[in-house]
Amino acid sequence: MLEIRISHEMIRKFYEAAGAGNNWSALLFSEEGDLLFSTRRHSTADNRALMELIAGRDTNGYFITRKSIVNQMYIGVLGVRVVVTGQVEDVFQTVRRREMMLIAAIIVLLIVLSVIYYYLASTIAKRILRLARHMRTIRDDNLKVMFNRQDNQDEIGFLTSTYNAMIQRMDELINNVHRAEILNKEAEYKVLQAQIKPHFLYNTLETIRMLAEANNDKEVADISYWFGRLMRYSLSSQKDDTVLRSEIETVMFYLNIHKMRVGDRLDYQFEIGVQADKIQCPRFMLQPLIENCVIHGLSVIRPVQLKLLVEEIDGYIRIVIADNGAGITMHKLQGIQTLLTRGLDAKAIQSDEGGLGLYNVSERIKAFYGGESRLEIESERGKGTTLTLFLLKKAVSVT
């Protein structure tokens, strides 16, 4: 017969490893009800009460009373009843502790989320209020003041950038209207200077021409005819647009009159590589440019060579007016180029008399043909000046 003895300490460690911790008690009873082992110290009365509690119940299983939870199992081979018991309050103490920890975590999380929400809401509100305060400072005379705050690329940042773009566009439109008003007043002033009755002027010139022809004075007849055609073109109340052919003819009459006056000191050449009668253009598009070349060209001693070239190139109608006159200094050339490309305010335009005519033509062709059309100028002091018009071909109306 083999007898095996196991120490109480080994059994206790086994139960602790199996999960019978502080909140549970493990007991071993013999078939007679004697206590063989316990993980805790129990009085004899406690052991008797426990045996009475489990007496009559199934050998294996568990049951719950008002205060206790009891698990029991009978090991028949050893003749041992294993009982694991614990107080209800002790068993659920960990659960209650976890509940409290969970409630505390939820409260902390709500506080953190509230702080984050307040920060985000106050940040957005402050940015909107800054933009609103800036909007209240905007007036017609200070549209160049942009909202320069660097915002993130979110909805508020998009609103800010859109607002700045709108203000910039409004400033451009107001400046365009202002420039148009100045140019319109300039044109009205020039019209006021020519308030002679047109028909009386035409009839007078025609009378001079007929008298000259009657006296076989061809030069006087020709100059009267050219001047009459110029005046009819200038003072007639037709539309603001015409065809390129009429512009070229008007320029030719203008040059003929000058040539009659200066003789061999002026020579000109026209090269027309397009159907000029099929291209619409604003009236007096070429005459101010030709006049500018003649006035500055005749200021030199040598004969003036003037060339007008019209051709189609790279989607544009290209018109080149070149002369070998006095040219323009570099400083003044840069000022005129800046005026043509960027534009200036009203006072700067009025003070720059030399570039006003060129600026007027530049603005008119941009309005007539579109923003991509432009006027360019090149010049060298003592060698001459070249003016180039680029008219967008797709914007040219064919009659």
Secondary structure, 3 states (H helix, E strand, C coil): CCCCCCCHHHHHHHHHHHCCCCCCEEEEEECCCCEEEECCCCCHHHHHHHHHHHCCCCCCEEEECCCEEEEEEEECCCCEEEEEEEEHHHHCHHHHHHHHHHHHHHHHHHHHHHHHHHHHHHHHHHHHHHHHHHHHCCCCCCCCCCCCCCCCCCHHHHHHHHHHHHHHHHHHHHHHHHHHHHHHHHHHHHHHCCCCCHHHHHHHHHHHHHHHHHCCCHHHHHHHHHHHHHHHHHHCCCCCEEEHHHHHHHHHHHHHHHHHHHHHHEEEEEEECCCHHHCEEECCCCHHHHHHHHHHHCCCCCCEEEEEEEEEECCEEEEEEEECCCCCCHHHHHHHHHHHHCCCCHHHHHHCHHHHHHHHHHHHHHHHHCCCCEEEEEEECCCEEEEEEEEEHHHCCCC
